[in-house]
Amino acid sequence: MLPSVIVLDFGSQYTQLIARRVRELGVYCEIFPYHTPAEKIKSLHPKALIFSGGPSSVYEKFAPKPDEKIYDLHLPMLGICYGLQTIVQHFGGKVENARKREFGRAKISVMQLNSMSKNPLFKNISDSEVWMSHGDKVTKLPPNFVVTARSENAEMCAVEMISDTEKIYGVQFHPEVHHTQHGREILANFLFEIAGLKKDWTTKDFIEQEIEKVKEIVGKEKVACALSGGVDSTVAAVLVSKAIGKNLKCVFVDNGLLRKNEAKEVRNALKTLGLRLDFVDASDLFLKRLKGVANPEQKRKIIGKTFIEIFEAHIDREKFLVQGTLYPDVIESVSVKGPSQTIKTHHNVGGLPKRMKLKLIEPLRELFKDEVREVGKLLGVPDEILGRHPFPGPGLAVRILGAVTKERCDLLREADSIFISELKAQGLYHKVWQAFTVLLPINTVGVMGDNRTYENAVALRAVTSTDGMTADWAQLPYDFLAHVSNRIINEVRGINRVTYDISSKPPATIEWE
C-alpha cells in the first residue's frame, strides 16, 4: 500500500506522533528520513508532505535540509516547528535565535485575513491554546507568504502559520501533540481541505498487514515471546499467534522487580488467551546482578541482557523473539529515521547482547499505546489486560532511585499497592494514563508519637496523556492525596514522607529514570 502522506523526519521526538495522528484521521502515511531523494518520494505518488520538527537550528552550518528538488513536486506541504523554519529559509525568509525560548502551553490568535486570502488550515477554528517547543523565531517572511496566526508572546514568535499560493503551510507549534487544543482539526484541514485526501486507513488494515508480514518473515520457524502480561507484550503475542499458532512459545519471567502480587495476577489473566506459556522465577539472579548499581542506564542494560540470556536458556528450536516494543520506546532510545537525540535507553531497544542468537520481531514498533489497545480489543484481549497502566520493562528497578535491593523493592511494592488500590477504589484509575510510586534515595526527618524518625521518602506520580509522548500531571483531589499519604505513612514501616510530582512531559519524562 502506497502512502497518501509522507512525513519527512528532521529528528523531532514527535515525528511518529505526526504519523499516528494522520493514521488516526483515516489516512495512510509513512515516515522517511529528511534527506530522502525527491525521485524516491515521487515514485511513491504521495498526495501531500509533512515536515517534522527537530532539535537543530536551520541557520547552523550542518543543519538538516531536504532535497531541494522536493519543492518542484508541487505537493501540498505542511511544516511543523523546524519544518516551518526550513521552508521559510528555502523560500528566502530568515530565521534567528530568540532571546526567550518557548516551551509548553501558549495561546495563539488567528488573523482575520482579507477577502482575497483564505485560511483553510484554520477553517472553523478560532483563537486557541497550543503546545510550543522551540528556541528560534522567524524574523522575515519569504515573498508571497503571510502571517495567519500569532502567539501571545509576539517578541518570541510572531509567525505561527504561513501560507502561499502553492498550498504550502507552516505552524511554529505542534498540532500533533495531545495538548494542542485544535491540533486534530488543523491536521484534518490540511489533509482534507488542502490536500483533498480521503480516509483509507483503519486499525483492522494494520492487523491484517502485520499478520501477513509475520507469516512471510517467520515461515515455519519457531518463535519465542517475552511476555510480561502487560498491554504491549500481550497484544504482540496474540497478534503473532494469529499468524503462526502453536509455533509461538511465550516465556514469562519473574524478575523480582514486579509490583505486589503481579506474577500471580498475570498468570491468571493469561490463562484465557490459549498461549503456550512457560513461567520462570529468576528474581534472585536479577537482584544479584543489580546489587550496588545506581546508574539508571546501567540498570536498564543489565536487565535487558539478563532477560535475553534467560530466554535463550528456555528455548529450544526458536529462531525469533517477539517483543512488545512501542514507538515511544524506540524514539526515546535511538534515532530511527532522523537526527533525533537519545533521551533514555529502553530495555526492549537497548542493552541487547551483540551476538544475540534470536532475530527480533516487533509488530507494534510503529504504534502508540492507544493504538495498541485498539488492536488488542479487535484481537479479543481481555479488558483487564488492556486497561492496565503502562509498566516499564525494568520494573521497579527504575522506580527505585539508587541501588536496588529486595528490601527496597518490598518497601516500594507496599506503598505503590496502596496508591493504585485507592485509585481503583475511588474510580480514578481509568481517569489517569499512568500512576505509580517512586522510592527516593534520601531519608527525611519525621515525628511519630514522641519519637524522632529518619526514614524513606516516596513520590507519587500520576499523569494524563493519550500516547505517552506528552503528558500533564493529573490534578487528583487533595483529600484523595491526603488519604493515600496517610495510609502509606501509617501502614508502610520505613516511610515517613510522601510527595506528589507535578511535572509535565516535557520538560520531565513520565518515569523518573
MARNU-266726 format. One record per residue (C-alpha): residue in one letter; x, y, z. Coordinates in steps of 0.2 Angstrom, whole numbers. Example, Ala and Ser with C-alpha at 12.3 -4.5 7.8 and 13.67 -1.06 7.14 Angstrom:
REM MARNU-266726
- A_62_-22_39
- S_68_-5_36
//
This chain:
REM MARNU-266726
- M_0_0_0
- L_7_17_-5
- P_7_31_7
- S_-5_45_4
- V_6_56_15
- I_24_56_18
- V_32_63_34
- L_50_69_32
- D_59_66_49
- F_70_80_54
- G_73_72_71
- S_59_78_82
- Q_54_67_97
- Y_36_69_90
- T_39_63_72
- Q_30_47_74
- L_16_56_83
- I_13_66_67
- A_11_49_58
- R_0_42_72
- R_-12_57_71
- V_-13_56_52
- R_-17_37_53
- E_-30_41_67
- L_-39_53_54
- G_-40_38_42
- V_-26_42_30
- Y_-11_30_27
- C_6_38_29
- E_24_33_31
- I_40_41_38
- F_56_44_28
- P_72_52_33
- Y_73_71_29
- H_86_68_16
- T_76_56_5
- P_79_60_-13
- A_64_69_-22
- E_64_55_-35
- K_61_42_-22
- I_47_52_-15
- K_40_55_-32
- S_40_36_-36
- L_28_33_-21
- H_15_45_-28
- P_11_54_-11
- K_-3_67_-11
- A_5_78_2
- L_21_80_13
- I_23_85_31
- F_40_91_38
- S_43_87_56
- G_51_97_69
- G_69_94_75
- P_82_98_88
- S_93_108_76
- S_93_127_70
- V_91_130_52
- Y_105_143_52
- E_118_131_58
- K_131_125_46
- F_126_107_46
- A_108_109_49
- P_97_95_41
- K_89_100_24
- P_78_91_12
- D_82_88_-6
- E_78_105_-14
- K_70_96_-29
- I_56_91_-17
- Y_49_108_-19
- D_47_105_-38
- L_35_91_-34
- H_22_105_-31
- L_13_94_-17
- P_3_101_-3
- M_16_104_11
- L_14_107_30
- G_30_112_40
- I_29_110_59
- C_41_119_70
- Y_58_116_62
- G_49_111_47
- L_41_128_45
- Q_58_136_48
- T_67_126_34
- I_53_131_22
- V_55_149_27
- Q_73_148_24
- H_72_139_7
- F_60_152_0
- G_71_167_5
- G_64_171_23
- K_75_172_39
- V_76_163_55
- E_86_168_70
- N_89_163_88
- A_76_170_100
- R_81_179_116
- K_67_169_125
- R_63_151_122
- E_45_145_122
- F_41_128_129
- G_24_121_134
- R_7_129_133
- A_4_145_124
- K_-11_155_116
- I_-12_160_98
- S_-23_172_89
- V_-30_168_72
- M_-28_183_60
- Q_-43_190_51
- L_-37_189_33
- N_-45_200_19
- S_-57_193_6
- M_-44_189_-6
- S_-35_177_6
- K_-42_161_13
- N_-36_152_28
- P_-41_134_25
- L_-29_127_39
- F_-39_136_52
- K_-56_133_45
- N_-69_134_58
- I_-55_136_71
- S_-53_152_82
- D_-40_158_95
- S_-34_143_104
- E_-21_135_116
- V_-6_126_108
- W_9_117_113
- M_26_125_109
- S_44_118_109
- H_57_129_101
- G_70_142_104
- D_71_151_86
- K_60_163_78
- V_55_169_60
- T_61_187_58
- K_57_189_39
- L_44_181_29
- P_48_175_11
- P_39_183_-4
- N_20_179_-6
- F_19_172_12
- V_8_179_25
- V_6_178_44
- T_-11_170_48
- A_-9_167_67
- R_2_175_81
- S_6_169_98
- E_3_179_113
- N_22_181_115
- A_24_191_100
- E_43_195_104
- M_46_177_104
- C_37_171_89
- A_27_182_78
- V_24_169_65
- E_13_154_69
- M_7_149_52
- I_12_154_35
- S_4_150_18
- D_7_154_0
- T_-2_151_-17
- E_7_134_-18
- K_-3_126_-4
- I_12_127_7
- Y_8_130_26
- G_18_130_42
- V_15_131_60
- Q_28_135_74
- F_18_125_87
- H_15_106_87
- P_-3_101_81
- E_1_83_83
- V_3_83_102
- H_-12_80_113
- H_-11_97_122
- T_-14_107_107
- Q_-32_112_108
- H_-37_110_90
- G_-22_100_83
- R_-33_86_76
- E_-44_99_67
- I_-29_108_60
- L_-21_92_53
- A_-38_86_46
- N_-40_103_37
- F_-23_100_29
- L_-27_83_24
- F_-45_85_18
- E_-47_104_14
- I_-30_107_7
- A_-23_91_0
- G_-40_84_-4
- L_-37_67_3
- K_-50_53_8
- K_-50_41_23
- D_-42_25_18
- W_-34_18_34
- T_-40_8_49
- T_-33_-2_63
- K_-40_-18_55
- D_-29_-14_40
- F_-14_-14_51
- I_-18_-31_59
- E_-21_-39_43
- Q_-4_-32_36
- E_6_-37_51
- I_-1_-55_51
- E_4_-57_33
- K_21_-49_37
- V_24_-61_51
- K_19_-76_41
- E_31_-70_27
- I_46_-67_39
- V_44_-82_50
- G_38_-96_39
- K_38_-112_48
- E_51_-107_61
- K_48_-107_80
- V_46_-91_89
- A_48_-86_107
- C_39_-71_115
- A_45_-61_130
- L_28_-60_139
- S_26_-48_154
- G_7_-49_155
- G_6_-30_151
- V_-3_-22_137
- D_11_-22_124
- S_19_-39_126
- T_2_-47_127
- V_-5_-39_112
- A_11_-43_102
- A_10_-61_107
- V_-9_-63_102
- L_-5_-54_86
- V_9_-66_82
- S_-1_-81_87
- K_-14_-77_74
- A_0_-79_61
- I_9_-94_67
- G_-2_-103_80
- K_7_-115_92
- N_24_-111_84
- L_24_-97_97
- K_30_-100_114
- C_28_-87_127
- V_40_-85_142
- F_35_-75_157
- V_50_-70_169
- D_48_-65_187
- N_62_-54_188
- G_59_-49_207
- L_55_-31_201
- L_36_-33_198
- R_23_-25_208
- K_14_-33_223
- N_6_-50_218
- E_9_-46_200
- A_16_-63_195
- K_0_-72_201
- E_-12_-59_193
- V_-3_-61_176
- R_-3_-80_177
- N_-22_-80_180
- A_-26_-66_167
- L_-16_-75_153
- K_-25_-92_155
- T_-39_-86_144
- L_-28_-82_129
- G_-23_-100_124
- L_-5_-96_123
- R_9_-108_126
- L_17_-101_142
- D_32_-105_152
- F_34_-96_169
- V_52_-93_175
- D_57_-87_193
- A_73_-78_190
- S_71_-64_204
- D_87_-69_213
- L_98_-68_198
- F_91_-51_193
- L_94_-44_210
- K_111_-51_212
- R_116_-43_196
- L_109_-26_201
- K_117_-26_218
- G_126_-9_221
- V_120_-2_204
- A_113_15_205
- N_115_22_187
- P_98_20_178
- E_106_17_161
- Q_117_3_168
- K_101_-4_177
- R_92_-5_160
- K_106_-13_151
- I_109_-26_164
- I_91_-30_165
- G_89_-31_146
- K_104_-43_144
- T_98_-54_158
- F_81_-55_150
- I_89_-61_134
- E_100_-74_142
- I_85_-81_151
- F_75_-83_135
- E_90_-91_127
- A_91_-103_141
- H_72_-108_140
- I_71_-110_121
- D_75_-125_110
- R_72_-123_92
- E_65_-105_92
- K_74_-93_79
- F_64_-77_83
- L_60_-67_98
- V_44_-56_99
- Q_45_-40_109
- G_31_-28_113
- T_42_-13_109
- L_32_3_105
- Y_37_18_96
- P_39_29_111
- D_52_16_117
- V_61_17_101
- I_61_36_98
- E_67_40_116
- S_81_27_114
- V_88_29_97
- S_87_40_81
- V_76_29_70
- K_74_39_54
- G_80_57_58
- P_94_65_69
- S_84_64_85
- Q_93_64_102
- T_93_50_114
- I_83_53_129
- K_85_36_138
- T_88_18_134
- H_73_6_135
- H_76_-12_139
- N_67_-18_123
- V_78_-7_111
- G_95_-6_121
- G_107_-17_131
- L_104_-32_120
- P_119_-43_118
- K_129_-40_102
- R_129_-59_97
- M_111_-61_101
- K_105_-78_94
- L_87_-73_91
- K_80_-62_77
- L_68_-49_83
- I_50_-47_78
- E_42_-31_85
- P_25_-30_77
- L_20_-15_87
- R_36_-5_84
- E_27_9_75
- L_12_11_86
- F_7_21_102
- K_-1_14_117
- D_-19_19_112
- E_-17_11_95
- V_-11_-5_104
- R_-26_-5_115
- E_-37_-4_99
- V_-28_-18_91
- G_-29_-29_107
- K_-48_-26_108
- L_-50_-32_90
- L_-40_-47_94
- G_-50_-51_109
- V_-38_-47_123
- P_-47_-46_139
- D_-51_-28_146
- E_-42_-32_162
- I_-26_-33_152
- L_-30_-19_140
- G_-34_-7_154
- R_-18_-9_164
- H_-7_6_166
- P_10_6_157
- F_23_-3_167
- P_42_-1_161
- G_51_-17_157
- P_64_-14_170
- G_50_-13_183
- L_53_-6_200
- A_72_-5_196
- V_69_12_188
- R_57_17_201
- I_69_15_215
- L_82_29_213
- G_99_22_218
- A_104_5_222
- V_91_-9_221
- T_88_-22_235
- K_74_-34_239
- E_71_-24_255
- R_69_-8_245
- C_58_-17_232
- D_47_-24_245
- L_45_-6_253
- L_40_1_236
- R_28_-13_232
- E_18_-9_248
- A_17_9_245
- D_13_8_227
- S_0_-5_231
- I_-9_7_242
- F_-9_21_229
- I_-15_10_215
- S_-28_1_225
- E_-35_18_231
- L_-36_25_213
- K_-46_10_209
- A_-57_11_224
- Q_-62_29_221
- G_-64_27_202
- L_-49_37_197
- Y_-38_23_190
- H_-45_24_172
- K_-45_43_173
- V_-26_44_173
- W_-15_37_159
- Q_-2_31_171
- A_1_31_190
- F_15_24_201
- T_26_27_216
- V_44_31_216
- L_56_27_231
- L_68_42_233
- P_87_40_238
- I_85_50_253
- N_79_49_271
- T_70_63_280
- V_67_68_297
- G_49_65_304
- V_40_63_321
- M_29_49_325
- G_22_50_343
- D_35_57_353
- N_49_49_343
- R_61_56_330
- T_61_46_314
- Y_74_47_300
- E_66_36_286
- N_62_35_267
- A_53_47_256
- V_42_42_241
- A_35_52_227
- L_18_49_219
- R_16_51_200
- A_0_52_190
- V_-1_59_173
- T_-14_62_159
- S_-10_58_141
- T_-15_48_126
- D_1_42_119
- G_15_45_132
- M_24_57_121
- T_17_72_130
- A_9_72_147
- D_2_83_161
- W_2_79_179
- A_-15_73_185
- Q_-24_85_196
- L_-30_72_209
- P_-41_79_223
- Y_-32_85_238
- D_-42_74_250
- F_-38_59_240
- L_-19_63_241
- A_-20_66_259
- H_-29_49_262
- V_-16_40_252
- S_-2_49_261
- N_-9_45_277
- R_-11_26_273
- I_6_24_267
- I_15_33_282
- N_4_23_294
- E_5_6_286
- V_22_5_277
- R_36_4_290
- G_51_14_284
- I_42_28_275
- N_39_45_284
- R_36_57_270
- V_25_57_254
- T_27_70_240
- Y_17_72_223
- D_26_75_207
- I_18_90_197
- S_30_90_182
- S_23_89_164
- K_32_80_150
- P_41_89_143
- P_52_95_151
- A_51_80_163
- T_49_62_157
- I_35_52_165
- E_46_39_173
- W_59_47_185
- E_73_36_177
//
